[in-house]
Amino acid sequence: MDVKSAFLHGTPLERDVYMEPPVECNKPGIVWKLRNTVYGLYDASRSWYFAVKKGLKSFGMKSVSGDDAFFT
């Protein structure tokens, strides 16, 4: 996974977030509505963690008692 785009692989946003497009794509009067989290949003790392956790559990891994972020 490309580290620069890791947060784009998180869970879909549960709220409406709009942003101004990058300079390369910018057209006057246009804004983008985000579907997934991006780096810089306060809930981006949490969303990415839940996506990773779901993936690890699908492989049969279990979190260690006392530390939900450690899997075996």
C-alpha positions in Angstrom: 0.0 0.0 0.0 1.3 3.4 -0.9 1.9 5.3 2.4 0.9 8.6 0.9 -2.6 7.4 0.1 -3.1 5.1 3.1 -5.8 7.2 4.6 -7.8 7.0 1.4 -8.3 3.3 2.2 -10.1 3.9 5.4 -13.8 3.6 6.0 -16.3 5.9 4.2 -17.0 9.2 5.9 -20.0 9.4 8.1 -20.3 13.2 7.7 -20.2 15.7 4.9 -16.8 17.1 4.1 -16.2 19.5 1.2 -12.8 20.7 0.0 -11.4 22.9 -2.7 -9.8 20.9 -5.5 -6.0 20.9 -6.0 -4.7 23.6 -8.3 -4.4 21.2 -11.2 -8.1 20.4 -11.2 -9.5 23.7 -9.9 -12.4 25.3 -11.8 -14.1 28.4 -10.5 -17.2 27.6 -8.4 -16.4 23.8 -8.0 -15.9 22.0 -4.7 -15.4 18.3 -4.0 -17.4 16.3 -1.5 -15.2 13.6 0.0 -16.3 10.0 0.2 -13.3 8.7 2.3 -11.1 10.3 4.8 -7.9 12.1 3.7 -4.7 13.0 5.6 -5.3 16.0 7.8 -8.8 15.2 8.9 -9.1 14.6 12.7 -10.7 11.2 12.2 -8.5 10.0 9.3 -6.2 7.7 11.4 -9.1 6.3 13.3 -11.0 5.4 10.1 -7.8 3.8 8.6 -7.3 1.8 11.8 -10.9 0.4 11.6 -10.3 -0.6 8.0 -7.0 -2.4 8.9 -8.6 -4.1 11.9 -11.4 -5.4 9.7 -8.9 -6.7 7.2 -6.8 -8.5 9.9 -9.9 -10.1 11.4 -10.9 -11.4 8.0 -7.6 -13.3 7.9 -8.5 -14.9 11.3 -6.3 -12.8 13.4 -7.4 -11.8 16.9 -6.5 -8.7 19.0 -4.6 -9.3 22.2 -6.3 -8.9 25.5 -5.5 -5.5 26.9 -4.4 -4.0 23.5 -6.8 -3.8 20.7 -4.1 -2.6 18.3 -1.9 -5.7 18.7 -3.0 -8.8 16.7 -1.8 -12.4 16.7 
